[in-house]
Amino acid sequence: MNLMELPALFVLDVQKGFDDPYWGKRNNHEAEGNIARLLTEWRNRKGHVIYTKHLSLDPASPLHHRNPLGTEFKEVVKPVDGEVVYTKNVNSGFIGTELESYLKQNQIKTVVITGLSTQHCVSTTTRMSANLGFNTFLVSDAIAAFEITDHMGVLHSADSIQAHELATLQKEFATIMTTDEIITQLNVQ
C-alpha cells in the first residue's frame, strides 16, 4: 500500500442485529476490535470515515427498520460527529446512496473496506468500488462471514466462506491486507 494521501475508511453495517442467532455461526470475532483500531488511526489523522447502515426490507431480518435495536451500530465502532453515514437496503454501499458522489467531490481515489458481512455487503461494495475505478483495499481481519447453506443443502462454515470470498476478491477487485499491515503502512508515510 503506497499512499500519497489517506484513503477513506469504510465501516459497513457493523450493527447489533448481526449478533442475532438468525445469521448462524460467524467467524473472526476480532473484526470489531480491529475496526476500532483502524477508526482510531483515521480519527487521529482526521481522515474520511464513512459508514453504511443496512435497513432490511425483510420483516424477519434483525436488520429490519422496525427493529431499532438491531439496526443500531455496535458501541465499539459507533460513528462520532462529522462522520458520514449512508443508509441502504441493498448489499452495495454505492446503490441508492451518495457514496460515489461523496468520494468524487472529496477527490478520494483510494478506499479501505471493513465491516459485516463478508459474503454480502462487504463483497458487493468491494466489487463495485473496484468497478467504479477506486483503488480498493479490503482488511481481512476487520471483516467477518457467516455460515451458509447452499442450494444443494450443504452447510459451508463461516471460515470457508471467508476464505473463498477473499480468494475471489484478491487482485481482481481489491488488495487484501490485515489491520496491522494497514497501520504499518500508514506509519511509514
C-alpha angles and dihedrals in degrees: 000000000000106000124191089178135009112278122225114267115225119204105189121202100322091169134155091242089073088070089066117109086232089090098052126224118348134201132217103037087182092069096097092048090051091048088052090053090052091046089055090053093047094045092048089052094044090239129163112274116189125187132193124202119200116219105186122215090210109096090208092058120102084223094058112131091241089062101074094176092053094049095051119106116252110261096238092063102026116149120254127214112296097026116121120244123190121189120211141167099207131066099259121079087209099058117087093358138091092241097117092046091048092053093048094045089052092044092239112162101167130057136186114209128209134155147071138357116012097202095045126030097004095054095041095047091046092052093047092046090057093042090053089055102257120142098243131202122184119202106220097198094043094063133064137202134207129222115260138191114227131219090274093055093255116144115225118199122238090244092054091048090050092049094048094046092050090047092053094045098046115106096346095065110001149004107248116221138159127243091254092051092051093048092047091052091049091052092051092059 
